[in-house]
C-alpha cells in the first residue's frame, strides 16, 4: 500500500527566519511609512524625564538590536553597554562609529554576568514580549539595578485591536515582500500579550510612570505602544 503523505507543512528553518527578519527589520520598521513614524516617536516616550542636565552613570540596554534607541538618549552617562544575544546583530551595529562611552556586548538577558547593584538604569525596548518567562527576566534585570535605579521598557500593545490593524499598514507587507511568513513569525515571537505584561509590571512595581500611546487611556485595544519607567 502506498503511504498517504501527511498534510502538514514543517516549520521553517529557524536560522532562515531570523536572518530574513534581521535583514528586513530596519527597512520595514524604521525607514518610512506609518510604522516608522510610530516607532521613532515612541522611543522618545521613556526619555522624556531625562534631559541633558541629568547624569545617569551606568546604563545597560538589553536586546539593543540595531541601536535604534540609542539616538533618543538625552541624559549624560559614563558607560552605556548595548547588548544583544545575536552576534550577527552586534556585528551589524558595530559597523558604525559608536559614541564615546558606548560598548557592544553579547549577553543573554535572562542571565547577566554582572554583580548585584551594578547599573543605574536598564533599558529594554520591544524585548519583554519575546521572553518565555517574563517575571524571571524582570527579576534578573532588577537584580543588577542599584536601589533607586530605573527600568525603562517599551512594549507593543499586541494583541490589541489597534496594533493588529497597524500590522496590515506597513511591516507585514514589507516582510512578505522579503519572503518572510510574517504572521507565522510574529505568532512564534510575540509570546506574551500586553494584557498579561501590564498586569505583571503593575504587580512588581508600585512606583512607576507609564504612558499609553497614542490615546493615553490605559486600554490596550485602542493604543499601539506601552512605555514605562519603573523605579526599584
Secondary structure, 3 states (H helix, E strand, C coil): CCCCCCCCCCCCCHHHHHHHHHHHHHHHHCCCHHHHHHHHHHHCHHHCCCCCCCECCEEEECCCCCCCCHHHCCCECCEEEEEECCHHHHHHHCCCCCCCCEEEEECCCCCCCCCCCCEEEEEEECCHHHCCCHHHHHHHHHHCEEEEEEEEEEEECCCCHHHHHHHCCCHHHHHHHCCCCHHHHHHHHCCCCHHHHHHHHHHHCCCEEEEEECCCCCCHHHCCEEEEEEEC
